[in-house]
Amino acid sequence: MQVSTDNSESKLLRSKRYGGFGYYGGFGGGCDTCGGGYFGGYAPSNFYGGGCDMCGALFTNWETDEKYHWPHQPSTTQGVRYGPLINYTLDWEKIVEPPSFVWLKNILDAHKNIEENTCIRFANSSEGDHIHYYWGYGCHSLVGRNGGKQWLSLGPGCWTVSSHTSKDDIWSHSRKVNAVHETLHALGSNHEQSRQDRDTFIKINEENMIENISDAFAVIAGSPTGNPYDFGSCMHYSNGAFSKNQKPTIETLDKNYQHTIGYRLKLSFLDTKALNHRYCEHICDDTTWITPDCRNNGKNPLYAECPGEPNILLTPDTPEMEEIRWFNASKFTCYWRIQAPADHYIGVNLTKMEGFKCEQSCYSFVEIKYGNMANSGPRFCCDLPTETLFTEVVGHEVIIITHGYKPGNYSVNLSYSITK
């Protein structure tokens, strides 16, 4: 494999605000690093866990620095304000795998996920500042708007999302995965594990990392903490990201979240809220200022999307779910809600779980949401919880989500209790 001699690309790859250097292959896939020691090369044979990143984000917080934000569209109608229109171009001439139409669909799916939940829009145009998606080495992106033609690579190494993903699964299993993640970098989002408060929630194991990668795990000065720490953010590394020995580089202090981190198929509720806070608050914050998208299928940036609507209500008269099974099920998502009286706590026991593939980041899972409902709950696809999960405050509720990403046979046993 030859390293590109394109001067503009090479210059950007040396930038401290660039998303790092690409890996190809390796155990569990993988993407970029910081420092440039492996640019254009191959990952070590025991490279584990993948996880695409930006690097060098050590000195500036681009989430809050407005000069790195994309500008809003000019208003052509009095009383109407618009969100950003992000121009983008595509370069697929060098694509080997996946087929170019799959590569394109991943990008368009990522755009759709963002457009459906925010005021941001995308247009295929090279006019002005724009994102240039190309088949580079690994996956990497500048953070925030850089000006002019802004390179974003989705190349070799971006398509294997976990150590358990077979070659036959790659194209279906990685859809949108890193396209969403890298596009959010271009929109100004940092890694979740780079927050200043991260040590309250996770432990970083530098002894398990490959060489010259520790900067990718560094805390970013001034990173905002207005939202709760989000284990389910598509901007969070997986537990085995950039591991040299198949041991975790990130451990969640609450072990129940160990397989929640690293999920990248779509924006989490708090990912969406952060984007809306950055770009969309001015649009729907006053009833006299509305855009067409705020009517009908509108989007209120103060709330973003609803984080899951339950469709079955469990009551104290039915405290135990009988075994729930799905045979030859296609992709599915089911919700249950448990509510307690105002002066009671809820305890949940997950006692059986079959058919859910154990992965670094759960893609088919049982999720138990309790406490802050806007946040992602612990997701289980490997080990069952070691103890009963209790609500943190009285009079709260629990949302249980079962999600099957791939067709198959699934079964779940769950019980709950309500106590004072």
HELIX and SHEET records of a PDB file:
HELIX    1   1 ASN A    7  LEU A   13  1                                   7    
HELIX    2   2 GLU A   66  TYR A   68  5                                   3    
HELIX    3   3 SER A  100  GLU A  115  1                                  16    
HELIX    4   4 LYS A  167  ASP A  169  5                                   3    
HELIX    5   5 ILE A  170  HIS A  173  1                                   4    
HELIX    6   6 VAL A  177  ALA A  186  1                                  10    
HELIX    7   7 GLU A  192  SER A  194  5                                   3    
HELIX    8   8 ARG A  198  THR A  200  5                                   3    
HELIX    9   9 GLU A  206  ASN A  208  5                                   3    
HELIX   10  10 SER A  214  PHE A  217  5                                   4    
HELIX   11  11 LYS A  255  TYR A  257  5                                   3    
HELIX   12  12 PHE A  269  TYR A  279  1                                  11    
HELIX   13  13 GLU A  281  CYS A  284  1                                   4    
HELIX   14  14 PRO A  292  CYS A  294  5                                   3    
SHEET    1   A 2 PHE A  21  GLY A  22  0                                        
SHEET    2   A 2 ASP A  32  THR A  33 -1                                        
SHEET    1   B 5 ARG A 121  ASN A 124  0                                        
SHEET    2   B 5 LEU A  85  ASP A  91  1                                        
SHEET    3   B 5 HIS A 130  TYR A 134  1                                        
SHEET    4   B 5 LYS A 149  LEU A 154  1                                        
SHEET    5   B 5 CYS A 139  SER A 141 -1                                        
SHEET    1   C 2 ILE A 202  ILE A 204  0                                        
SHEET    2   C 2 ILE A 250  THR A 252 -1                                        
SHEET    1   D 5 LEU A 313  LEU A 314  0                                        
SHEET    2   D 5 PHE A 332  GLN A 339  1                                        
SHEET    3   D 5 GLU A 397  GLY A 404 -1                                        
SHEET    4   D 5 PHE A 365  LYS A 369 -1                                        
SHEET    5   D 5 ARG A 379  PHE A 380 -1                                        
SHEET    1   E 4 GLU A 320  ALA A 329  0                                        
SHEET    2   E 4 GLY A 408  THR A 419 -1                                        
SHEET    3   E 4 TYR A 345  GLU A 354 -1                                        
SHEET    4   E 4 LEU A 389  PHE A 390 -1                                        
END                                                                             
